[in-house]
Amino acid sequence: MSSPIRILIVDDHPMVAEGIQSILESYDDIMVVGTLSDGQAAVDQAAALAPDVVLMDLNMPGLGGLSATEILLERLPALRILILSMHDSPEYISTALSHGAMGYVLKDVPTDEIKLAIDTVMRGEQYLCTGAKGSLKPKAGETREALTGREQTILLELAQGKSNKEVAQTLDISVRTVETHRKNIKRKLGISSTAGLTRYALEHGVLQGTGVGL
């Protein structure tokens, strides 16, 4: 008999986390190795818990799901991260995938779909629930160059009013690297000012859940 799939649940709503845990533990081939309430805890404990798949919420206090996803995958490249969110906007979904998530599932899907998503990403395949697929259909005339995962992370930091130096310290990279990313972000988005970046981040949901501008 093969080893069970090890699952780590990261969600700041205890009832949601407990509900998902009870659902998953009804399957013989799944073991829930932990439930955590924020991204920083996931970053700190993932190596010790050794999950195969992380079910990651997006909007959490402190370190959010996107940043946690990027950091986890830098440290544990074989990890499979499945975003479990209530947000079905294309910006959320495409941003999550650009950060390295292998799948995106809305929280209101039937319980067996969460299991299907886990099995799919375990095979190394991407999984998008039906609602997420519908949201990602391209709109006519959309040709804007997509931001990379790192650029999305830096956009989030800059939009919170941080200086290049503060962003560099937060992400443990050089100021010059931040400046380069900043230029690329402005070029791709066609935005010339920091205020414009903040406005873009607010309009596209990048800052939701951070407490900025709310």
N, C-alpha and C positions, 0 to 999 in steps of 0.2 A: 504493500500500500504506500502511495506517495505521501510526502509530507504535506500537511495542510498549508494553505495560503495564509501568510501572516499579514494581518491588516492593522494599520494604525489609523485611528479616527481623530481628526483635529477640527474641533468646532467649539465655539464659545457659548453655544446654547446647550446646557446639560441635557434637557429633554430630547433634543434632536440627537445628540451623541448617544444617549442611552437607548433611544428607539432604534437607531441604526445598529448598535451593538447587539441588541436582542434579536433583531432580524437576522443578522449575519451569523450569530452563534447557533442558529437553527440548522445551519448547513454543516454537514460532517467534514467537509474539506476546507473549512475556514476556521482560523484561530484569530481572535481579536487580541493583539498584544498590548493595547493601551488606548486610552481616550485622553486627549489633551485639549486645553482650551485656548491656546494661542500659538502663533507661528514660531515664536522664540523657543517655547518648550519643545516643539517638534524638532527644531534645529539642534537643541541641546541634547535631546534624548534619543533621536532616531538611530544613531549608530549602536547604542546599547540595546534598544528594543528590536533592531534588525527586522523591520517589516519588509514584505515583498511589495505591498501596495499601500500608499497613504491616501486616505479619503480626506481631502483638504477643503475647508470652507474658505471663502475669499475675504470677507470683511470680518476682521477680528481685532480686538484691542492690541496695541503694541505692533509687533511685526505681523503684517497681513499675509494672506495666503500666497499672493504673487511673489513677494520677496522671499518668503520661506521656501517656495517651490524652487526658485532659482538657486538659493544657497544650498538646499538639500541636494540638488542634482549636481552642483559643483563638487560636493563632498562625497556623494554616493551616486555615481552615474548610473548604476544598474537599477536604482529605485524607480518604481512606476508610480506616478502621481495622478490621481483622478480627482478633478475638482467637483465638489458637490455644493451647488449654490442655488439660491432662489432667483438669481438674475439671469434673464435670457437675452439680454441685449448683445448684438454682434460684437460690440467693443469689448465686453467682458470675456466673451468666448474666444475671440481671436487673440486677445492679449494673453489669456491663460495658456493657449496653445503655443504662442510665441515664446512663453517663458519655459516651455518644456513639458507642460502637462500632457499626458497621453490620452486624456479623455475629459469630458465635461458632461455632468449629469445634473438635471434640475431636481430640487429636493421633493417635488411633488410627483415624481415618477412612481410607478408601481414597484413594490419591494423586489420583485424578481428581476427588474431591470438593473438594479444596483449590482446584483450577483452577475448578471450577463456582462455588465460593464467591467467588473473585476476580471472575469474569465477572459474577456477580449484583450484587455491590456496585458494580462499575464502571457498571452500568446505573442505579445509584441506588436499588437495592432491598435490603432487609434479607435476610440469609441466616443461618439456623440449621440446623445439621446435625441429623440424625434424633435422635440422643441428646440434644441440647440441647432440641429441641422437646418431647420426652417429659418432660424435667425441669421444663419451665416450665408444665405443665398446672396450673391453679389448684386448690388444695385447698378443700374445702367449708368455708365459714365464714370464709375469709380476707378481711378487709376493711381491714387496716391500711394507712394512707396511706404510699405509697412515698417514700423519701428521694430527693432530687434528687442529681445527680452531685456537685455542690459539697458537699452535706451529707454524702454518703458519704466524700468526701475529708477533711472536717473531723472526722467521727467517727473515722476512722483515726488522725488526728493526736492527737485528745483521748484516745483509748483507749491511746495510747503514753505517756500521763502528761504531755503537754505542757500548759503553761498557755495561756490565751487569747492572751497577748502573744506567746508562742513560736510558736503556730499562725499568728498574724497575720504575724509576720516570715517564717515558712517559705513562706506562700502569697502574701505581698506584698499583704495586704489590711488593713483597719483592725481594731483590737481590737473596736470596736463591731459591725462586720460579723460577726466571729467569735461574739460574744455573742448576736447575733440568730439566727444559724444554730444555735448551741448550744441555745437555747430551743426552736426549731422541731424540732430532732432529738429532744429530750426529750419534747416534746408528741406527736410522731408515734409514737414508740416506747413511750410511756407509762412512761418511766424518769425518776426524779427525781435520781439521783446519778451522779457521774462513775464510781464503781466499777461501777454498773449498766451504764453505757455500755461500759466495758471488758469486762464479762462478756458483754454482747450481741455485741460485736465478735468475741470469742473463739468464742462458740457458733455464730456465723453465718459463720465463715471469713474475716472481714474482716482479721484480723491474721496469717493464715497467710502465711509467707514473709517476715515482717518480723523474725523472731527474738524477738518479744515474747511472753512467757508460755510459751515452749517450753523 
